[in-house]
Amino acid sequence: MNRIAVLVSGNGSNLQALLDATASGQLDAEVACVISNSPTAFGLTRAERAGIPAVVLELRSVLTDGHTRAEYDAMLADLVAGFDPDLVVLAGWMLILGTGFLSRFPDRVINLHPALPGMFPGTHAIERAYAAFGAGEIEATGVMVHRVIPEVDAGPVLVTETVPILEGESRADLEARIHEVEHRLIVTAVQQMLAPTTTH
């Protein structure tokens, strides 16, 4: 069975979508481990409840111990590699990963980002889209899952879906609708990545 390593920094609702999909058989895979850079991430609790190894590797602690950011990426890669994953999924992971990590899992790291390709890379994408809508600059935002490359949110896109922004809705309402799309798309993208390649 395919093994997935999931990296989370916060609540882990997209991790939960993957856990639910593996439990129901919708996704023919298992979550092998959940790793977080934050000891308070609720995603760790979700992993523990599901009986999945949950590990914290905090950047601040590693830097305080005198290591470099590049060494953190290498440590993280060693940690992930120890679980022998077929795919690494960044599901609300808030650190940029460099080549020291990505080169260990070539073409096997994907990221979910709450914006359309080429729009609002980096953090606070939903906030920025909501503000742009308020300024009359855009009418919609969206969600994408893409392969990870060193440039932030710029790798080849696997799946994407447009989410229209509704006149008068609160940012919280927009966020809730975006999260619903995220939970579907992350499962679709993982299915796509793990599907056996067929020749036509």
C-alpha positions as CSV (number, residue, x, y, z in Angstrom):
1,M,0.0,0.0,0.0
2,N,1.2,3.5,-0.8
3,R,2.6,5.4,2.1
4,I,2.0,9.2,2.6
5,A,3.9,11.5,4.9
6,V,1.9,14.6,5.8
7,L,3.5,17.8,7.0
8,V,1.3,20.3,8.9
9,S,1.8,23.5,10.8
10,G,-1.7,24.1,12.2
11,N,-5.2,22.8,12.5
12,G,-4.7,19.9,10.0
13,S,-8.2,19.9,8.4
14,N,-6.7,18.8,5.1
15,L,-4.8,16.0,7.0
16,Q,-8.2,15.0,8.3
17,A,-9.6,14.9,4.8
18,L,-6.8,12.5,3.9
19,L,-7.3,10.4,7.0
20,D,-11.0,10.1,6.3
21,A,-10.3,9.2,2.6
22,T,-7.9,6.4,3.6
23,A,-10.2,5.1,6.3
24,S,-13.2,4.9,3.9
25,G,-11.1,3.3,1.2
26,Q,-11.6,6.2,-1.2
27,L,-7.8,6.6,-1.1
28,D,-5.8,3.4,-1.5
29,A,-3.0,4.5,0.8
30,E,-2.0,4.9,4.4
31,V,-0.8,8.0,6.2
32,A,2.5,6.7,7.5
33,C,3.4,9.7,9.6
34,V,2.4,13.3,10.5
35,I,5.2,15.8,11.1
36,S,4.8,19.3,12.3
37,N,7.1,22.3,12.9
38,S,4.8,23.4,15.7
39,P,4.4,21.5,19.0
40,T,0.9,23.1,19.4
41,A,-0.4,22.1,15.9
42,F,-3.8,20.4,16.3
43,G,-2.8,18.2,13.3
44,L,-0.6,16.3,15.7
45,T,-3.7,15.5,17.9
46,R,-5.6,14.4,14.8
47,A,-2.7,12.0,14.0
48,E,-2.5,10.6,17.5
49,R,-6.3,10.0,17.5
50,A,-5.9,8.0,14.3
51,G,-3.0,6.0,15.8
52,I,-0.5,7.5,13.4
53,P,3.1,8.5,14.4
54,A,3.2,12.2,15.1
55,V,6.6,14.0,15.3
56,V,7.6,17.6,16.0
57,L,10.7,19.1,14.5
58,E,10.7,22.7,15.5
59,L,12.8,25.1,13.4
60,R,13.4,27.5,16.2
61,S,14.8,24.8,18.5
62,V,17.1,23.5,15.7
63,L,18.4,27.1,15.0
64,T,18.8,27.7,18.8
65,D,21.0,24.6,18.9
66,G,23.3,26.3,16.5
67,H,22.2,24.6,13.3
68,T,21.5,26.4,10.0
69,R,18.2,26.5,8.1
70,A,19.7,24.2,5.5
71,E,20.6,21.7,8.2
72,Y,17.0,21.9,9.4
73,D,15.8,20.9,5.9
74,A,18.3,18.0,5.9
75,M,17.1,16.8,9.3
76,L,13.5,17.0,8.2
77,A,14.3,15.0,5.1
78,D,16.0,12.3,7.2
79,L,13.0,12.2,9.5
80,V,10.5,11.9,6.7
81,A,12.7,9.4,4.8
82,G,12.7,7.2,7.9
83,F,9.0,6.5,7.3
84,D,9.7,5.4,3.7
85,P,6.9,7.5,2.0
86,D,5.8,7.2,-1.6
87,L,4.5,10.8,-1.4
88,V,5.1,13.8,0.8
89,V,2.0,16.1,1.2
90,L,2.4,19.6,2.5
91,A,-1.1,20.3,4.0
92,G,-0.9,23.7,5.7
93,W,2.9,23.5,6.1
94,M,4.1,27.0,6.7
95,L,7.8,26.7,6.0
96,I,9.5,27.0,2.6
97,L,11.5,23.9,1.9
98,G,14.8,24.1,0.0
99,T,16.6,21.8,-2.3
100,G,18.1,20.0,0.7
101,F,14.7,18.6,1.4
102,L,13.2,18.5,-2.1
103,S,16.1,16.7,-3.7
104,R,15.5,13.7,-1.4
105,F,12.0,13.2,-2.7
106,P,12.2,14.1,-6.4
107,D,8.8,14.8,-7.9
108,R,7.2,13.3,-4.8
109,V,6.4,16.5,-2.8
110,I,3.0,18.2,-3.3
111,N,1.5,21.3,-1.7
112,L,-2.0,22.6,-1.3
113,H,-2.3,26.4,-1.7
114,P,-5.6,28.4,-1.3
115,A,-5.2,30.5,-4.5
116,L,-5.3,30.0,-8.3
117,P,-2.0,29.4,-10.1
118,G,0.1,32.6,-10.3
119,M,-2.1,34.5,-7.8
120,F,-1.3,35.3,-4.2
121,P,1.8,33.0,-3.6
122,G,3.0,32.7,0.0
123,T,1.1,33.3,3.2
124,H,-2.3,34.9,3.8
125,A,-3.6,34.1,0.3
126,I,-7.3,34.1,1.3
127,E,-7.0,37.4,3.1
128,R,-5.2,38.9,0.2
129,A,-7.8,37.6,-2.3
130,Y,-10.6,38.9,-0.1
131,A,-9.0,42.4,0.0
132,A,-8.5,42.3,-3.8
133,F,-12.1,41.5,-4.3
134,G,-13.1,44.4,-2.0
135,A,-10.9,46.7,-4.1
136,G,-12.7,45.5,-7.3
137,E,-9.6,43.8,-8.6
138,I,-10.8,40.2,-8.9
139,E,-14.1,38.3,-8.8
140,A,-12.9,34.9,-7.8
141,T,-10.1,33.0,-6.1
142,G,-9.5,29.3,-5.8
143,V,-7.4,26.4,-4.7
144,M,-4.6,24.5,-6.3
145,V,-2.4,21.5,-5.5
146,H,1.0,21.6,-7.2
147,R,4.3,19.8,-7.2
148,V,6.8,21.6,-5.0
149,I,9.8,23.4,-6.4
150,P,12.1,25.8,-4.6
151,E,10.1,28.8,-5.9
152,V,7.1,29.4,-3.6
153,D,3.7,28.1,-4.9
154,A,5.1,28.0,-8.5
155,G,5.5,24.3,-9.2
156,P,3.5,22.4,-11.9
157,V,-0.2,22.3,-11.1
158,L,-1.9,19.0,-10.5
159,V,-5.5,20.1,-9.9
160,T,-7.1,23.5,-9.5
161,E,-10.6,24.8,-8.9
162,T,-12.0,28.3,-9.0
163,V,-14.0,29.6,-6.1
164,P,-16.1,32.7,-6.8
165,I,-16.2,35.4,-4.1
166,L,-19.8,36.4,-3.2
167,E,-20.9,40.0,-2.8
168,G,-21.4,40.7,0.9
169,E,-19.9,37.5,2.3
170,S,-17.5,37.7,5.2
171,R,-14.0,36.5,5.0
172,A,-14.8,33.7,7.4
173,D,-17.5,32.5,5.0
174,L,-15.1,32.6,2.0
175,E,-12.5,30.7,4.1
176,A,-15.1,28.0,4.9
177,R,-16.0,27.5,1.3
178,I,-12.3,27.4,0.2
179,H,-11.6,24.8,2.9
180,E,-14.4,22.6,1.5
181,V,-12.8,22.7,-1.9
182,E,-9.3,22.1,-0.4
183,H,-10.6,18.9,1.3
184,R,-11.8,17.5,-2.0
185,L,-8.8,18.6,-4.1
186,I,-6.1,17.3,-1.8
187,V,-7.6,13.8,-2.0
188,T,-7.9,14.0,-5.8
189,A,-4.3,15.2,-6.2
190,V,-3.0,12.4,-4.0
191,Q,-5.0,9.9,-6.0
192,Q,-3.6,11.3,-9.2
193,M,0.0,11.2,-7.8
194,L,-0.3,7.6,-6.6
195,A,-2.2,6.2,-9.6
196,P,-0.2,3.6,-11.5
197,T,1.0,5.2,-14.8
198,T,-0.6,3.6,-17.7
199,T,0.6,3.7,-21.3
200,H,-2.0,4.4,-24.0
